[in-house]
Amino acid sequence: MFGAAYSEVDGKPHPVVDTAGYASFGFGYRRCPGELLSMDLLKTFLRLVWQNKISFVRLDIDNPRLVPFDPGTLLPDNIAFRRAK
């Protein structure tokens, strides 16, 4: 499920990761080839957020749309960015 890796204990399969066996970049020889690119993209994003003094703000929305966060979680879409003046 979702590229999960399972171990076996006493003949019973057990997920290696807690969240339904979800591993965003996979494990072992089946690792995602874009893992390092994704990490660099995230580091660049966070560096730009810090340099430009961008903050996250919660929007005052009555019924925000729910968006998927991981295989078992939906979060309200009520977060925005604001650049400091």
DOMARSE-286604 format. One line per field, with one value per atom (N, C-alpha, C): atom name; x, y, z; residue in three letters. Coordinates in steps of 0.05 Angstrom, whole numbers, plus 5000, padded with zeros to 4 digits. Each point is the difference from the previous one (the first is absolute). Example, Ala and Ser with C-alpha at 12.3 -4.5 7.8 and 13.67 -1.06 7.14 Angstrom:
2
atom (N  CA  C  N  CA  C);
px (5264  4982  5018  4993  5016  4985);
py (4886  5024  5024  5021  5024  5022);
pz (5156  5000  5000  4986  5001  5014);
res (Ala  Ala  Ala  Ser  Ser  Ser);
END
This chain:
85
atom (N  CA  C  N  CA  C  N  CA  C  N  CA  C  N  CA  C  N  CA  C  N  CA  C  N  CA  C  N  CA  C  N  CA  C  N  CA  C  N  CA  C  N  CA  C  N  CA  C  N  CA  C  N  CA  C  N  CA  C  N  CA  C  N  CA  C  N  CA  C  N  CA  C  N  CA  C  N  CA  C  N  CA  C  N  CA  C  N  CA  C  N  CA  C  N  CA  C  N  CA  C  N  CA  C  N  CA  C  N  CA  C  N  CA  C  N  CA  C  N  CA  C  N  CA  C  N  CA  C  N  CA  C  N  CA  C  N  CA  C  N  CA  C  N  CA  C  N  CA  C  N  CA  C  N  CA  C  N  CA  C  N  CA  C  N  CA  C  N  CA  C  N  CA  C  N  CA  C  N  CA  C  N  CA  C  N  CA  C  N  CA  C  N  CA  C  N  CA  C  N  CA  C  N  CA  C  N  CA  C  N  CA  C  N  CA  C  N  CA  C  N  CA  C  N  CA  C  N  CA  C  N  CA  C  N  CA  C  N  CA  C  N  CA  C  N  CA  C  N  CA  C  N  CA  C  N  CA  C  N  CA  C  N  CA  C  N  CA  C  N  CA  C  N  CA  C  N  CA  C  N  CA  C  N  CA  C  N  CA  C  N  CA  C  N  CA  C);
px (5017  4983  5018  4997  5015  5030  5010  5028  5011  4984  5008  5020  5016  5019  4991  5000  4990  5022  5001  5018  4983  5012  4985  5010  4981  5007  4982  5012  4986  4980  5008  4983  4978  4998  4979  5012  4989  5011  4993  5019  4997  5011  4985  5010  5024  5020  5024  4994  4982  4993  4972  4996  4975  4975  5001  4977  4991  4987  4990  5021  5025  5022  5008  4993  5006  5029  5015  5028  5002  5002  4999  5021  5024  5021  5007  4985  5005  5023  5008  5022  5018  5025  5019  5005  5001  5007  4977  4976  4978  4995  5022  4997  4994  4987  4991  5025  5003  5022  4999  4976  4997  5003  5009  5002  5019  5024  5019  4991  4987  4989  4979  4982  4979  5012  5020  5013  5012  5014  5012  4979  4978  4978  4988  4997  4989  5020  5026  5020  5000  4998  4999  4976  4977  4975  5002  5009  5003  5020  5022  5020  4987  4984  4987  4979  4986  4980  5014  5022  5015  5011  5013  5013  4979  4977  4980  4979  5006  4983  4970  4996  4973  4989  4976  4987  4975  4992  4976  4977  4978  4977  4975  4984  4975  4978  4987  4978  4974  4984  4974  4979  4998  4982  4979  4975  4979  5002  5000  5001  5022  5025  5022  4999  5008  5001  5021  4995  5020  5018  5026  5019  5015  5008  5015  5028  5008  5027  5017  4990  5012  4978  5006  4979  4976  5002  4977  4992  5010  4995  4991  4979  4991  5003  5010  5004  4984  4991  4985  5019  4991  5016  4996  5012  4996  5026  5022  5027  5009  5012  5011  5027  5014  5026  4997  5016  5001  5029  5008  5027  5001  5020  5002  5006  4990  5004  5024);
py (4977  5023  5025  5018  5024  4995  4979  4995  4990  4987  4992  4978  4999  4978  4985  4974  4985  4981  4997  4980  4976  4978  4977  4991  4997  4991  4976  4977  4975  4994  5005  4993  5020  5022  5020  5026  5011  5025  5024  5018  5024  5024  5022  5024  5011  5009  5012  5029  5014  5027  5000  5017  5000  5008  5020  5011  4982  4979  4981  4990  4998  4991  5020  5025  5021  5009  5001  5010  5017  5026  5018  4995  4991  4995  4971  4983  4971  4991  4975  4988  4984  4997  4982  5005  4979  5002  5012  5003  5012  5029  5014  5028  5018  5021  5020  5014  5001  5014  5030  5011  5029  5009  4982  5007  5023  5000  5021  5026  4999  5024  5012  4984  5009  5013  4988  5011  5028  5002  5025  5022  4992  5018  5011  4982  5008  5018  4994  5017  5028  5001  5026  5016  4986  5013  5012  4985  5009  5023  4999  5022  5025  4999  5024  5011  4982  5009  5016  4990  5013  5027  5000  5025  5022  4992  5020  5005  4989  5004  4994  4977  4991  4985  5006  4986  4986  4980  4985  5012  5005  5011  4983  4999  4985  5018  4992  5016  4995  5021  4999  4991  4974  4989  4983  5004  4985  4970  4991  4971  4994  4999  4996  4972  4998  4974  4982  4974  4982  4989  4999  4990  4977  4980  4977  5008  4990  5005  4975  4978  4973  4980  4975  4980  5000  5009  4998  5027  5022  5026  5021  5014  5024  5024  5022  5025  5022  5020  5022  5018  5009  5017  5029  5008  5027  5013  4992  5011  5016  5023  5017  5010  5014  5012  5030  5013  5029  5009  5018  5011  5024  5002  5022  5026  5022  5025  5015);
pz (5000  5000  5000  4981  4998  4999  4988  4999  5026  5016  5027  5000  5020  5004  5026  4999  5022  5010  5026  5012  5008  5007  5008  5028  5018  5027  5006  5006  5005  4978  4975  4977  4995  5016  4996  4989  4978  4990  5017  5004  5016  4984  4999  4986  5014  4984  5011  5010  4987  5007  5013  5020  5015  4984  4983  4987  4977  5005  4980  4981  5010  4983  4979  5004  4980  5003  4979  4999  4976  5004  4977  4979  5007  4981  4997  5012  4998  5018  4997  5016  4982  5009  4988  4970  4985  4971  4984  5011  4986  5008  5008  5009  4976  5006  4980  4988  4974  4988  5004  5006  5004  5029  5018  5028  5005  4989  5004  4988  4977  4987  5018  5011  5018  5025  5011  5024  4994  4977  4993  4995  4988  4995  5026  5019  5027  5014  4999  5013  4987  4974  4986  5007  5001  5008  5028  5019  5027  5003  4985  5000  4990  4978  4989  5019  5013  5020  5022  5010  5021  4990  4977  4989  4994  4991  4992  5023  5023  5024  4993  4988  4993  5024  5007  5023  4990  5015  4994  5017  4987  5015  4995  5021  4998  4989  4979  4988  5015  5002  5013  4980  4995  4980  5015  4995  5014  4997  4975  4995  4980  5009  4981  4988  4975  4987  5013  5002  5011  4978  5006  4981  5012  4984  5011  5008  5023  5011  4998  5009  4996  4996  4997  4993  5019  5025  5018  5012  4990  5013  4980  5007  4984  5018  4988  5015  4987  5015  4988  4984  4977  4983  5007  5023  5010  5009  4987  5006  4976  5004  4979  5008  4982  5005  5000  5017  5000  5003  4983  5000  5019  5017  5019  4984  5010  4986  5010);
res (Met  Met  Met  Phe  Phe  Phe  Gly  Gly  Gly  Ala  Ala  Ala  Ala  Ala  Ala  Tyr  Tyr  Tyr  Ser  Ser  Ser  Glu  Glu  Glu  Val  Val  Val  Asp  Asp  Asp  Gly  Gly  Gly  Lys  Lys  Lys  Pro  Pro  Pro  His  His  His  Pro  Pro  Pro  Val  Val  Val  Val  Val  Val  Asp  Asp  Asp  Thr  Thr  Thr  Ala  Ala  Ala  Gly  Gly  Gly  Tyr  Tyr  Tyr  Ala  Ala  Ala  Ser  Ser  Ser  Phe  Phe  Phe  Gly  Gly  Gly  Phe  Phe  Phe  Gly  Gly  Gly  Tyr  Tyr  Tyr  Arg  Arg  Arg  Arg  Arg  Arg  Cys  Cys  Cys  Pro  Pro  Pro  Gly  Gly  Gly  Glu  Glu  Glu  Leu  Leu  Leu  Leu  Leu  Leu  Ser  Ser  Ser  Met  Met  Met  Asp  Asp  Asp  Leu  Leu  Leu  Leu  Leu  Leu  Lys  Lys  Lys  Thr  Thr  Thr  Phe  Phe  Phe  Leu  Leu  Leu  Arg  Arg  Arg  Leu  Leu  Leu  Val  Val  Val  Trp  Trp  Trp  Gln  Gln  Gln  Asn  Asn  Asn  Lys  Lys  Lys  Ile  Ile  Ile  Ser  Ser  Ser  Phe  Phe  Phe  Val  Val  Val  Arg  Arg  Arg  Leu  Leu  Leu  Asp  Asp  Asp  Ile  Ile  Ile  Asp  Asp  Asp  Asn  Asn  Asn  Pro  Pro  Pro  Arg  Arg  Arg  Leu  Leu  Leu  Val  Val  Val  Pro  Pro  Pro  Phe  Phe  Phe  Asp  Asp  Asp  Pro  Pro  Pro  Gly  Gly  Gly  Thr  Thr  Thr  Leu  Leu  Leu  Leu  Leu  Leu  Pro  Pro  Pro  Asp  Asp  Asp  Asn  Asn  Asn  Ile  Ile  Ile  Ala  Ala  Ala  Phe  Phe  Phe  Arg  Arg  Arg  Arg  Arg  Arg  Ala  Ala  Ala  Lys  Lys  Lys);
END
